[in-house]
Amino acid sequence: MVVLSHPAALNELFLVKASCKPSSMFTGVPVVDLAHPEAKTLMVEACQHVGFFKLVNHGVPLELMTSLENEALKFFVQPQFHKDKAGPPDPYGYGSKRIGTNGDMGWLEYLLFTTNPEVVSPKTLFLLHQNPQSFRSGVEEYTRAVKKVCSEVLELMGDGLGIGSREVFSRLIRDERSDSCLRINRYPACPELSVEVEALSGRNLIGFGEHTDPQIISVLRSNNTSGLQICLQDGTWVSIPPDHTSFFLGVGDLLQVMTNGRFKSVKHRVLADSSMSRLSMIYFGGPPLNEKIAPLPSLMSSEEESLYRELTWREYKSAAYKSRLSDNRLSLFHKSPTATH
Ligand code: GA4
């Protein structure tokens, strides 16, 4: 009998069974054209059924995306000891393999920047780049562009839900104290993960373990390497074909709270590849830390009960940072049925 031992570097922390079968319910990722007259309706439907959609015709030039991607790669090619000077993340900065502070690991390295002027990203982050100025302006320009798209999308969602003010979501990320962040993830190719290892042990290399994003909304752009998977409401995992020209939008936990569960915060994960490295850039749109978040009364029918208690983003963020990646953080804020009586 052939006994296959995993290559030393790939211990159980990285190799997991991550089955992904085609779901009969799923006809493909919902695609929304930002310029289409029905965009708001399609977005609302996608957020209700999947919590995720692909956005095309968004107006952000491909050059702006690839230019930041190239700047980031110039950071990542540097020697490990050099990159480590910008880490470990606290929670912003450079990180490698460790995600958060509670033992989660993934086959990736990353950079995390905050856009909140009241919180500071480590200065070394930019200084450790060969060309700090162009890296900084790349991050700033990209963030500005993606924030604009995100704000347009949130306005359309407000419109689509028919909740009086279309700015009810977008104002939260447009606020100058918005606690949003930008994450750049690089999932190196892992040649030790041969096809045989995968086939014989039925295991996959976890790049970023399953989780939901705690913020309002996430806007992801990646290179053309696959790896992203989302979990459908029937529990099946489906792979999302990459498209380096488009954005992928995901509902975050706070949007699920504000819509009283109508929009679903999408569970997702990333599997690493044996031959191609994946680079993704994700903008996480969050509100100011002191913002009170609760189900919107304008959305709820008169007899409808709030599923969640009011929280501040500071409170939710701090609970998130105390949790493990795969924990169901929203359940901590569920109103228990008895508490309402
Ligand atoms: C998931 C979404 C964002 O990447 C992130 C992540 C954060 C981190 O990497 O520091 C967390 C994770 C994320 C949720 C639970 C906690 C916090 C790692 C972790 C185990 C930056 C975020 O805001 O929450």
Residues whose N, C-alpha, C, O or C-beta is under 5 A from the ligand:
A	BS01	GA4	P91 I99 G100 D104 T212 D213 P214 A320 Y321 S323 R324 L325
